[in-house]
């Protein structure tokens, strides 16, 4: 069934522009534009369940868009509402989220990729809420409290952590707060967690354009937390499609390599490099996140005794998959796998089980690149060499090769 999208905005040019991008992102969508000034107010008995997604402007003639947002959200089966905020107005974003908006879209600066991501995420959450009413917890305030921060919404939750969008009360800056469960109460279990926090503290001192800013970290309400930079552009995994042009893929490779050079320079290994941990800013630059999470996950296994396997083997180096000691060349191998996916849109090694994928990393030959990007093959081959000794010795060496 086609996606049904309603745009409520009194600016004809913007409605046309947004409709164009929505049609490109969802070719089968039925898009209806409503001008509350010329077309009149929405009928009082508007069937909210008729729509899969609503875009609502912050200003509707003389009426405040927040009033209509409250009205829509009070109706049964209200679809996800994306609030169109003024460019650079953080307070408008906060008010919209507090009034129940499912997401926001700054007018005048949103890219096509950003719009596509907002649509996918809003529709996914809307379908999840319809399938399971208990998903209202997605907008419920957490039991976790962080002094100086105001909760806005839950971004996601997993077995070891929950991720929240919050506002720093001091300067109204949007931040992502990642909260980790299982803080130990036994002295012999404190050290792994302390090492993790120490490692993140080292990363928080890095000021590099390709490394995410860490604003705060520690333990509150018996939970470990990290407050970091918010990325409206989403993560790299959402941009891969059928592969990127070689020039853009090389640019992304260089940016990620610079991030690795920065964290390796202070003695930190990432150990969980994958597209979902590479974020995009509005200006198109990349930033690396989730440093040391693998170490925390190792600690959780140790603390709980569950022996659960975390993460994905798709990007693991052969030595990491086998549990051998690691150095920075393991991160460079993962970077090579990401580079292959950037160029082709496909993971080089897939199988029916994690162990089969790990076996392929060690033994299977690397699929060759298409002719259009064959010039990148020598760099790729060296990044994903089976033996660490055959890889680039450092991110700096990779950058020097790219510059040549």
Beta strands, then each sheet from edge to edge (+ up, - down):
strand 1: 4-8
strand 2: 30-34
strand 3: 53-57
strand 4: 59-60
strand 5: 63-64
strand 6: 80-85
strand 7: 103-106
strand 8: 149-157
strand 9: 161-168
strand 10: 173-180
strand 11: 214-220
strand 12: 223-229
strand 13: 278-280
strand 14: 286-288
sheet 1: 2+ 1+ 3+ 6+ 7+
sheet 2: 4+ 5-
sheet 3: 8+ 9- 10+ 12- 11+
sheet 4: 13+ 14-
end
